[in-house]
Amino acid sequence: MPVNIDEGNLKQGLMGLVVALVEIIQEVLERQAIRRMEGGRLSEQEIERLGAALSDLKEALTNIKKDNDLEDAVNSIREELDDVAGEMVDKFNTESRNEGVIEA
């Protein structure tokens, strides 16, 4: 039996996944940049360059989402990834607490 693949949905889903992952990476980079700034490990020039680069990336992602009608797909993927991450954190925390319990 042949598998019917909707090329439009596949493209939308794949592009949405890529954009969502790049957004997550961007957020991690922003947090890391803030930590480095607060720690005094960046010069003023480095701060300006980093800020401009992150701003350009954010603008590019926004344009990609608008131009390709990906807002809903990216939001859906981000929600699903957040749910998975939350479940993993909960499982890790539960396992960590249970390791400290001594069974009789």
Secondary structure, DSSP 4 states (H G I P E B T S, - for coil): -PPP--HHHHHHHHHHHHHHHHHHHHHHHHHHHHHHHHTT-S-HHHHHHHHHHHHHHHHHHHHHHHHTT-HHHHHHHHHHHHHHHHHHHHHHHHHHHHHTPPP-
